[in-house]
Amino acid sequence: MTKNITLFNPQGSIIEENGEIHLVQELLTDGAIIFLSIPSGSLVLLLCQNQYESIFFYINSIKRGIVPILLGAESDASLLSAIIMEYKPDYIFSPSSKESQFEGYFTGHRLRNYTILKNHQKSDIKLHPELALLLSTSGTTGSPKLVRLSYQNLLFNASSISEYLGLDTSERAISTLPMNYSFGLSIINSHLFVGGSVVITMESITQRPFWDLFKNFKVTSLSGVPYTFEILKKFRLLNAELPSLKTLTQAGGKLSNELIEHFTQFSINNGIRFFIMYGQTEGTARLSYLPPQFNMEKLGSIGKAIPNGEFQIIDENGNIINQPGTSGELVYSGPNVMLGYAECKKELIRGNENNGRLHTGDIAFFDDEGFYFIVGRIKRFIKLFGNRVNLDELERLLFDIGIQSACKGNDNALIIYILNQENTTLVKEFLTKKLGLHFSVLDIRIIEEIPKNTSGKTLYSKLPD
């Protein structure tokens, strides 16, 4: 049975690098034949690339009541293996170059450079009727833990995002983020929801062809995670004439105050809008936004909850904190909160376990005007000689003095990974003074590169011991 939702406006469109335009309506018409033998309620693994085929399979799956697990086509081998072993998807939509690696599946229909593979074994597991989509949790490598999202989650988040960004049919985005990443997917959903368009490309912002596409197709918005904006500034990639650009949006982690100031000034000088946002995969993507006029006045704030969403700060006992400036856990309520997690296929029958309420795991406070500020993660704390140390805050402090780092540790030592041996003394002196601790508890290690996932978040599990 086709799901009766209006997430995708029939007049929304995907634009390929060669200029070929595909209306959503056409994608669904073409999909009627390819999806004829795939029954509603099937579970599929979609190995995503920022290409036409992935968008085609995603839209048709959602519209036809087929539940996709979205993973990057180049996902970590341990993650891919764990997902297939635990969930045994009925079908795999894979780049044809990878089809031979899936044992127990036989080749079916082909679409350009993709192949539909069918499981030899028929599944007897039922999926919950509200289940629409499964996404891997941020930063995960070998864990089969997935976020269960509903049709309501997707529809509400796309509607809310398009409302506060003021999206309409004239808006045109370009793919700068993987579509299997919740932020990247939300860009596609929100633009197609209003009948706008998305230029889909595998090109990177560091490559000349990306900016040629940007100019040729008159792209109106550019989105990225903190790393994206570091690159944009470092290589002065926005210095070129981009008359079509109207909006910059950032999420996927905390942006440094220096970069906020830089891009706010750039936006003012060029008459565009710069939105700073906060979100989680468990909230279908975005949970809050900061209106551009407050970027400097509320420097470092995540803003306020998205339309029809609500924030609260709670203490360790679960009591609501009503006092401005008092830190506690940030809790979000809204129709975009996931149904829950799944760690195996039999858990896909579960319904809504969160009832629209999400404990974010972030420590935050709000000011006198109701703007929220995140100061760290609940689980990213250690205690050194009785002093509670916020590891995220330490990384931010070091970043503010020009040092990239990754911090972890235990109650006996603080481990700081940095990239340059010459900064060792500076880091020790800075943190000793800042924390009031003896330098002997600081274990500074030099690494060539800080491991990050595709959304630019640090992979602490990949740091060397």
MARGUTI-225559 format. One record per residue (C-alpha): residue in three letters; y, z, x. Coordinates in steps of 0.25 Angstrom, whole numbers, plus 2048, in hexadecimal, padded with zeros to 3 digits. Last residue first. Example, Ala and Ser with C-alpha at 12.3 -4.5 7.8 and 13.67 -1.06 7.14 Angstrom:
SER7FC81D837
ALA7EE81F831
This chain:
ASP81185B8B7
PRO81684D8B5
LEU81E84A8A9
LYS81684289F
SER81584D894
TYR82484E894
LEU82684088F
THR83584088E
LYS83B838882
GLY84082A884
SER83B824877
THR83081C87F
ASN82B829885
LYS83182F892
PRO82B8338A0
ILE8368388A9
GLU83682F8B5
GLU8348308C4
ILE83183F8C4
ILE83884B8CC
ARG8348598C8
ILE83D8658C7
ASP8368738C5
LEU84087D8C1
VAL83B88B8C0
SER83F88E8CF
PHE84E88A8CC
HIS8508988C5
LEU8558978B7
GLY8638988B1
LEU86088C8A8
LYS86D8838AB
LYS86F8888BA
THR8608868BE
LEU8608798B6
PHE86C8738BD
GLU8688788CB
LYS8598738C9
VAL85E8668C4
LEU8688638CF
THR85E8678D9
THR85385E8D4
ASN85D8528D2
GLU85A84B8DF
GLN84B84A8DB
ASN84F8408D0
LEU84783E8C3
ILE84684C8BD
TYR83A8548B7
ILE83E8628B4
ILE83386D8B3
LEU83887B8AE
ALA82E8868B3
ASN8278928AE
ASP82989289F
ASN82488489F
GLY82A8768A3
LYS83086989F
CYS83C8618A2
ALA83F8528A3
SER84B84D8AA
GLN8568438AC
ILE8628498B4
GLY8708458B1
ILE8778528AE
ASP87585089F
PHE86684C8A1
LEU86485A8A8
LEU86A86189C
ARG862859892
GLU85585B89A
LEU85886A89A
GLU85A86A88B
ASP84D863889
LEU84686E891
ASN84C879889
VAL84A886891
ARG84889488B
ASN84A89E895
GLY8408A9896
PHE83D8A78A5
LEU83C8988A2
LYS838895894
ILE835887890
PHE83A87E884
ARG837870880
LYS82E873875
ILE83A87786B
ARG84286A870
GLY85086A875
VAL85F86C872
ILE861863865
PHE86E86285F
TYR871861850
PHE87E85F849
GLY88186883D
GLU89086983F
ASP88F877845
ASP88487384E
PHE87687184D
PHE86A876856
ALA85E87085C
ILE850873862
ASP847867860
GLY83986885B
THR83C85F84F
HIS836868844
LEU83685D839
ARG83685F82A
GLY834854820
ASN82785A81A
ASN82185C827
GLU81285A823
ASN81484D81B
GLY806847819
ARG7F9847821
ILE7F083C820
LEU7F483782F
GLU7ED844834
LYS7E083E834
LYS7E583483E
CYS7E883E849
GLU7F484584F
ALA7FD844843
TYR80B84A842
GLY81384C835
LEU819845829
MET825842832
VAL83384782E
ASN83C83B829
PRO83E84181B
GLY84784C821
SER84785A827
TYR84A85D836
VAL84886A83E
LEU84F86C84B
GLU84A879852
GLY854883856
SER86188585C
THR86D88C857
GLY87B884858
PRO87E885849
GLN877890842
ASN86E88C836
ILE86188E83D
ILE85588C833
ASN84A896835
GLY83D89083B
ASN83A89D843
GLU83D896850
ASP84B89284B
ILE84E886842
ILE85887B842
GLN859872836
PHE85B863835
GLU85C85A828
GLY85984C825
ASN85E844819
PRO86783B822
ILE86483E831
ALA86584C836
LYS87284F83E
GLY87784C84C
ILE86D84C858
SER879853860
GLY87B85186F
LEU88A84F86E
LYS88F853860
GLU89D84F861
MET89984386A
ASN88F83D862
PHE895841855
GLN89C834850
PRO88E82E853
PRO887835847
LEU87C83D84E
TYR86E83A848
SER862842843
LEU853842840
ARG84F834845
ALA84182F847
THR83683183D
GLY83984083D
GLU82C843845
THR83183884F
GLN83D840852
GLY84C83E851
TYR85A840856
MET865836856
ILE87283285E
PHE879827857
PHE88381E85E
ARG88C815856
ILE89380985B
GLY8A280685D
ASN8A180286C
ASN8A980D872
ILE8A4817869
SER89681386B
PHE89881487A
GLN89E821879
THR892827871
PHE88982087B
HIS88F827887
GLU891835880
ILE88283587B
LEU87D830888
GLU88483C88F
ASN880846885
SER871842888
LEU86983C87D
LYS85F845876
GLY85283E872
GLY84C83286A
ALA85982E863
GLN865825866
THR86C81B85D
LEU877811861
THR87E809856
LYS8877FD854
LEU8827F385F
SER8867E485B
PRO8917E2865
LEU8887E5871
GLU8907E187D
ALA8897E7889
ASN88C7F588E
LEU8817FB885
LEU8767F9891
ARG87E80289B
PHE8728038A3
LYS8738128A4
LYS879814896
LEU86F80C88E
ILE863811897
GLU867820893
PHE86981C885
THR85B816884
TYR85682388B
PRO85C82B880
VAL855824875
GLY85A81786F
SER86080F864
LEU869802864
SER8707FD858
THR8777F0853
VAL86E7E5859
LYS8757D8859
PHE8687CF85B
ASN86D7C8867
LYS8747D486D
PHE8697DE86C
LEU85F7D3870
ASP8667D087C
TRP8677DF87F
PHE8587E087F
PRO8567D4887
ARG85E7DA892
GLN8547E6894
THR8587F4896
ILE8587F6887
SER8497F2887
GLU8437E6880
MET8377E8877
THR8407E386B
ILE8417E485C
VAL84F7E1857
VAL8507EA84A
SER8577E683D
GLY85E7EC831
GLY8587ED823
VAL85C7FB821
PHE84D801823
LEU84B7F682E
HIS8567FD836
SER85180B834
ASN842808836
ILE844800843
ILE84E80B849
SER844816844
LEU83980F84C
GLY840811859
PHE84381F856
SER835822852
TYR82F81C85F
ASN82481285B
MET82F80785A
PRO832809869
LEU84280A86B
THR84C80086E
SER8497F7863
ILE8567F085E
ALA85E7F4851
ARG8667EB848
GLU86E7F183C
SER8747E7832
THR86B7EB827
ASP8707F9827
LEU870805830
GLY87A81082E
LEU874819839
TYR874825830
GLU86D81D824
SER86481582C
ILE85E821833
SER85C828826
SER85581C81F
ALA84C81982B
ASN84882882C
PHE84682981D
LEU83D81C81C
LEU835820829
ASN83282F824
GLN82F82A816
TYR82582181A
SER81E82C822
LEU81D830831
ARG812837838
VAL81583A846
LEU80983884F
LYS801841859
PRO7F7838861
SER7FC83E86E
GLY7FA83687B
THR80983387E
THR81383B874
GLY82283A877
SER826839869
THR81B83A85F
SER81382E85C
LEU81782784F
LEU80F825842
LEU81481E836
ALA81481D826
LEU80C829821
GLU81082C813
PRO80282880E
HIS7FB831817
LEU7F082981F
LYS7E282981C
ILE7D7829827
ASP7CA821824
SER7CD81782F
LYS7C580A831
GLN7C080883F
HIS7C17FB846
ASN7D07FE847
LYS7D97F1845
LEU7E27EB850
ILE7EE7E484C
THR7F47DC857
TYR8027DA85C
ASN8087CF865
ARG80B7C5859
LEU8047CC84D
ARG7F57CC84E
HIS7EB7D0843
GLY7DE7D7847
THR7D87DC854
PHE7CD7E6854
TYR7CF7F5857
GLY7C57FF85C
GLU7CA7FE86A
PHE7D97FC86C
GLN7DC7F787A
SER7DA7E8876
GLU7E77E886D
LYS7F17EB878
SER7F67DD87B
SER7F67DA86C
PRO8017E486A
SER7FB7EE860
PHE7FB7F1851
ILE7EF7FB850
TYR7E77FC843
ASP7DF80783C
PRO7E5812846
LYS7DA81B84C
TYR7E482784B
GLU7DF830856
MET7D9826860
ILE7E481C85E
ILE7EF826860
ALA7E982C86C
SER7E681F873
LEU7F581A871
LEU7FA827876
SER7F1827882
ALA7F5819885
ASP80481C885
SER80B81287B
GLU80E80487F
ALA80D7FE871
GLY81680A86D
LEU80F812861
LEU812812852
ILE806817849
PRO80780E83D
VAL80481282F
ILE801806825
GLY808808818
ARG80C7F9817
LYS81B7FB81A
ILE819804826
SER80E7FB82C
ASN8167EE829
ILE8237F4830
TYR81B7F983C
PHE8137ED83E
PHE81F7E383E
ILE8277ED847
SER81C7ED851
GLU81A7DE851
TYR8297DB852
GLN82A7E285F
ASN82F7EF865
GLN8207F3868
CYS8177FC860
LEU8097FF860
LEU806801852
LEU7FA80984E
VAL7F6808840
LEU7F1811835
SER7ED80A828
GLY7F281081B
SER7F5802815
PRO7EB7F8819
ILE7EB7EF825
SER7E57E1821
LEU7F27DB81B
PHE7FA7E0826
ILE7FC7D382D
ILE7FE7CB820
ALA8087D5819
GLY80F7D7827
ASP8167C9826
THR81D7CD819
LEU8207DB81F
LEU8267D582B
GLU82E7CB823
GLN8347D681A
VAL8387DE826
LEU8407D282B
HIS83C7CC838
ILE8477C5841
GLU8437BC84D
GLY84E7BD857
ASN8447BC863
GLU8467CB866
GLU8407CE859
ILE8497D384D
ILE8437DC843
SER8497DC835
GLY84D7E4829
GLN84E7DC81C
PRO8417E2816
ASN8477F0818
PHE83C7F981F
LEU83B80781B
THR83B80380C
ILE82E80A809
ASN8238077FF
LYS817808808
THR80E7FC805
MET800800800
